[in-house]
Amino acid sequence: MYVIYLGVESIKKLLVFKAFFLPVAALALLIWAIYVVHGLGPILKEPSKFKTNAEFWNFFFPALTGMIGFWATLSLNIPDFTRYAKSQKAQIKGQIIGLPPSMTIFSFVGVVVTSATIILYGEAIWDPLVLAGKFTDKLTVTIAMIAVALATLATNIAANMVSPANDFANLSPKKISFRTGGFITGVIGILIFPWKLIADPSGYIFTWLVGYSSLLGPVGGILIADYYLIRKQQLNTIELYKEKGLYSYSNGFNKNAIIALLLGIIPNIPGFLINVKLIATDSVPLWIGHLYNYAWFVGFFVSGGIYFLMMKKEKVTLVTKEHLPLHEKENVILN
């Protein structure tokens, strides 16, 4: 709350500090894991926990959907950060350098450290707080807890605070500032009991992450279809802020987008209800229940496809610099 109170510039500074500190902490954890089990050999020799290929694939696709759902939040609200980039090229480079390499490395560290805990303690410890509690050296515990606290603070502010704070502020800009929106988000964040969500790894991944990926997939499909297929990557930023402009639709709502959103969510509902045990597995055809394992993909392609077909029937005005007055030409985003 204090970092939000200080504003966007303080968030930038926190994230820069995190960018240097956390890789060092992760490297130290990796070295520790390799050292305590005497190299990567014992870890790599661990046999697969899946008895058949079918077992692996049945786990892989829901897990993949869950991870895509996890990242779908940032992929949808990334403009909250890229709006501060110096140029389009700068934000592309930043994401290419910052996301794939770092997440690959951190995933590798997570796998190695968790595997090491199986050998060392006889159980898979994936929670860094629980792992830190296993350490006996006070200095090590202190450094580990500082790293966890910093990672939690910076990650939650970047991934979970900035976007909803902007959303609340946009609901009533005269009454709600970014700071106030951040405070509202923080209160709601406590009221949903997030510690209960991560208490069970299986429930967190297959119920929570896969569940909301069924909501975010349709949103992503509609955005991609609209920007790339309908608008041809052309937006007039002046019109975006006009109450009755190119993008105002009907009383501010695009009915085609809402219909496409709902139709993209519907196929995943039976599988979700089965997963949370509100209906029996045999109450719907097996293939319909299994669609939930691919919730993000199903929602993305169903909503995106329906939205594209519906909007093709509409008369969508494409924006080009040739069609604009001179003073508005600089306000068009053209790739």
Buried (B, 14 or more C-beta within 10 A) or exposed (E): EEBBEEEBEBBEEBBEEBEEBBBEBBEBBBEBBBEEBEEEEBBEEEEEEEEEEEEEEBBEBBBBBBBBBBBBBBBBBBEBBEEEBEEEEEBEEBBEEEBEEBEEBBEEBBEBBBBBBBBBEEEEBBBBEEBBEEBEEEEEBEBBBEBBEBBEBBBBBBBBBBBBBBBBBEEEEEEBBBBBBBBBBBEEBEEEEBEEEEEEEEBBBBBBBBBBBBBBBBBBBBBBBBBEBBBBEBBBEBBEEEEEEBBBBEEEEBEBBEBBBEBBBBBBBBBBBBBEEEBEEEEBEEEBBBBBBBBBBBBBBBBBBBBBEBBEEEEEEEBEBEEBEEEBBEBBBEE
